[in-house]
Amino acid sequence: MSEKIKLALYWGASCGGCDVAVLDTNEKLLDIAASADIVLWPIAADGKHQDIENMADGEIDVCLFNGGVRNSEVEHMAKLLRAKSKTLVAVGACATLGGIPGLANQYTRESLMKRVYNDGDTIRDINATRPTVTSHVPEGELSLPTLFEKVSPLDKVVKVDYYLPGCPPTPESVMVAVGALLSGNLPELGSVIGNAKTLCDECKREKSNTRSISKFHRPHEIIADPNKCLLEQGIVCAGPATRGGCGAGCISANMPCRGCYGPPDGVLDQGAKLLSAVASLIASDDEAEIERIAAGIRDTFGLFCSFSVPSSMLSTRPTDSDDENEADRRAA
């Protein structure tokens, strides 16, 4: 039997769902364990940062890193694991695109802190206490990571070798990626491990490809025909701008795709692609009527870029400085 590879798994700004997706491979975890020694996996094993720091550069064969970069601790671990790993894979929507945490990039850090710690509906702290990077207590000094101004996908911080999309990736996608990594049968560097086609190419719903939208609906507002294209029924579905490979689980449950598998090959901006697809189906040439129909979409930016705000062309507010996160890093 060939020597086992060294495998690390780590999470950044994420919900933990990507790690659960690995656990959901169930008995196939035994196959992974038979081929790999897991040297770091915070959700499942008691590994220490110092153990990784003591390793030689490149000693880890593969690192699966999920979650975006929101604070100085995650950035430190991203750079550390990049240095220690021969192959670094961005796993899940948060690492590949910025994900749901990236929706916060629409607001300043100050406004977020104010909302959470001062103005929240359930906040009754008359002292308006906020967490600080350092705090002095009788036992000594406590510290927290520096919260950056915005969320970044992993490849904005370190070089990424491969991408595995999804929120989370399906267990089947995880096993395809792990199998490719273990066998060395990988695409060219920088590739997405997964389907190159759009979700619409996989979807079995009937499509008329006609301009059929006269009104937009939220999913709970109508009973959608389970056999017809959701988008053509006026329910915004990100299928035309989203990579396939997820098994269309949401659509099978009569719920629209929200785009977690990211854009297919050749698409620069997922939100812009979806906007184009949706606009092409509006059943009017009258400008005023088009505006009336389009007004039925709530939170257009958040909906069209649910998982990709940090990676979109509109990822930064006009008042932002490109150096905000860099200033945070220097202060950390």
N, C-alpha and C positions, 0 to 999 in steps of 0.2 A: 504494500500500500504506500502511495506517495505521501510525503510529509504534509501535514495539515497547514493550511494558510492561517494567518492571523487576521481576524476580523474585528472591527470596532463599529459600534453603533452609537450615535449621539443625537441629542435633540437640542434645538435652539428655541426660538420663539414659535411655539407650536402647541397643539392641544394634547399631543401624545398619541393621536390616532394612527400615525404611521408606524409607531412601535407596536401598537396593538395589531396592525395589519400583519406584521412579522409573526407575532404570536398566533394569529389566526391561520397561519399555515399548518397549525396543529401538528400531526405526527411527522410532517415533513421537516419540522425543526430538528428531529433526530438525524435526518439526512444532512442538514446543514452542520449539526454538531459533529457528525462523523468526518466532515471534510474541513472543518474550521475550528480553531480555538478562538473563542470570543474573549477578547482582552478588555473590552469596555462596552457596557450596555447599562446605563443608569436605571432604566425602568425594570431591569430583571436581575442585575448582578451588582455586587458591592465593589465596583472598581474605583480606584482613586486617581485623581488627576496627576498626582506625583508619580504614579506608576508609568503613566504615558510620558510625562516629562523626562523620565529616566531612560526611556527607550532611545535607540539610535534613530536618526532620520531615515525614513523609508522602511523601518522595521515592520510596520503594519502593512499587510498586503492590500487590504480593502477597507475603506471606511464608508459606511452608509450614514449620511448626515441629513437629518430632517429638521425643518424649522428655519425661519429667517433669522436675521441678525438684528436684534433690537437693543442690546446693551453690551457693555464692555466685557463681561464674562463670556458671553457667547462668541464675541469676536475673538477673544483670546483662545478659546477652544477650537474655533474654526481654523485659526492660523497654526495652532499647535498640531491639530490632527492633519492638516495639509502637509506640514513638514514631516510628520511621522509616517504618512501613508503613501504607498506607491500609487494607489488609485483612490480617488475621492468621488463619491457619487452623491449628487444632490437628490434627496428622496422626498417626494411629496410636493404639493402646491406651494407650501410656505418656503421651502428651500429653493425651488425652481423659479417661482414667480413673485414671492412675497406673501401670497396667501391671504386668508381672512384678516390676520393681524395687520396686513398692509393697508387695509381700509382706513386705518388711523392716520395714514400719511396725508389725508385730506385736511388734517387739523394740526395745529402747532402742539408741541410737547406741553407748553404752558396751559393751553386750553384743555388738554386732556387731563392734566394733573388737577386743574381747577374743578373740572366736572367730577372727577372720581373722588377727590378728597375734600372739596369745599362745597360744591353746589349740587351734589347728587341728591335725589329725592329722599333718600333714607339717611343722609348725613346730618348728625346733630352734634357735631364736635365744635363747641364754642371756641376752642383754641386753634381750630383750623390746622391740625397737625398733619404734616406731610413727611414721607420718608426722606431721609437725607443720605448722602453717600457715606458719611461717617457720623457716628453717634457715640457719645461718651456716657458710660454707665459705671457704677461702682466697681464692677468686675473688670473694666478695661474699655477698650475701643472696639465698637462693632462697625462693620462696613457692609455696604451693598454695592452692586455694580452700578455704573453710570448708565442711566437711561438715555439712549441716543434720540436725536430729534426725529428720526424716521426709521422705519423698517427697511432693510435691504435684503434682497435675495442673496443666496450664498455666493454666487459668482461675481457679485459686486465687491466682495471682500477677499476672496481667494480664487485661485484657478480651480475650476471644476472639470473633471474628466468625462463624466457621463451624467445623464439626467433620467430620473424615474418619476413620472408625473402621477398626480392623483391626490384626492383629499378624502381618504387616504388612497394610495395604490391598492388595488385589489390583491388579495393573497396570491392569486394566480399571476399577477404582474410581478409581485415580489419574487416568486419562484422562477419566473422567466429570467429576471435580472440576476438573481443569485446563481442560477444555472449557467448563465453566460459568463459571469465573473469567475466562477469556479473552473469552468472549462477553458476560459481564455478566448471563447468564440464571441468576440465583441465587435461592434461596429467601429467606425473611425472615431477618434477622440473628439469629444464635444457633442456627440450624438445623443438623442433621446432613445432610451431603450423601450421600445413599444411600437404601436401601430402608427404608420405614417398617414393613414386616411382620416377623414373627419368622422365624427360620430354619426352625421347624417348618412354617410355611406354604409354604416352598419345598421342604422335604424330601419325597422321593418314596417313602420307606419306608412300609410298611403300619402303621397305627395302629388298635388296637382300642378305645382310650380306656377301658380297664377297669383295675381295681385288680389289677395283675398281678405286683407285685414282692414276692417272698417271701424274696429274698436279694439283696444287692448284690455285684457282682463288679468287680474291676479289669479293664481291657481285656485283659490278657494271661492272665487266669485261665480264660476260656472262649472257645470259637469261636462268635462271634456270628453269628446268621442275618443275611445281608447284605440281606435284603428286609424285615425287621421293625424296628420302632422300637427303637433301642438302649436308651432309657430304660425301655421296657416289658420289656426283657430283664434289667434290673437293673444296667445300666451307666450311671452318672450322665452325662447328656448335657445341656449347657446350652442346647439348642435352644429350649425354651419361653420362656426369659428373654433371648434374644439376637437382635439385629437381623439380618435376612437381608442378602443382597447379596454374600456371599463366594463363592458358587458351590458351597457345601457340599462343599468339597474333602476335608476331614477325614472327614466322614461317608461320602463316596463310597469312601474307603479303609478303611471299617469301623472308624474311630476316632471317639470321641465329640467333640462340640463342647465347647470349654472356655470359650467366651464372649468371644472377643477382639473381636468387633464391638460389644460393649457392649449396653446395654438398648435395647429398641425404644421408640418414642414412648409416653409415658404411664406408664412404669415408673420409679419413684423410686429403687429399690434393686434392682440386678440379682440380688444374692445372695439377698435375701429372696424375690424372685419365683421364683427357681429352687427354693429350699427349699419354697415352697408347692406348686409343681408336682410335685416329687418326693414330698412327703408325701402328696399326693392319690392316688398310685398304689400306696402300700403296702397289701398285701392282708391287712389284719387290722384288727379293732376292739379287740383286746385290748391293753391298755397295756403289759403285760410283753412280749408278742410284738412289738409295734411297737418297743420299746426294743431288743430283741434284733436285729431286722432293721436298724434304724438304726445300730446299733453296727458294722455291716459297712462303713460309710463311713469311710475314713481321712482325717484332716485336713479335717474338714468345712468350716471357715472358709476354709482355703487353696484347697480345691477349688471351693466355691461362689462364691468371690470371687477367683478366680485373677488376674484382670486389674483388679479394681475395689476393692481394699482402701482406697486413699486416698479413694475417692469413695463408699464405703459408709457406712451409718449407724453402723457399728462401726469406723470408720476410725481412731479414737484410743483408745488404752488408757485405762482408768479412772484411771491414775496420771499421765497426761500433763497438761501444762498447755497451753492454747491458745496461750500466748505463747512456747513453746519455739523455734519457728522464727524468730519475730520477734526474740528475744534473740540468736539466732545472727546474724541479719542486722545488728543493731546492732553486734555485735562484729567483723563481717567488715570 
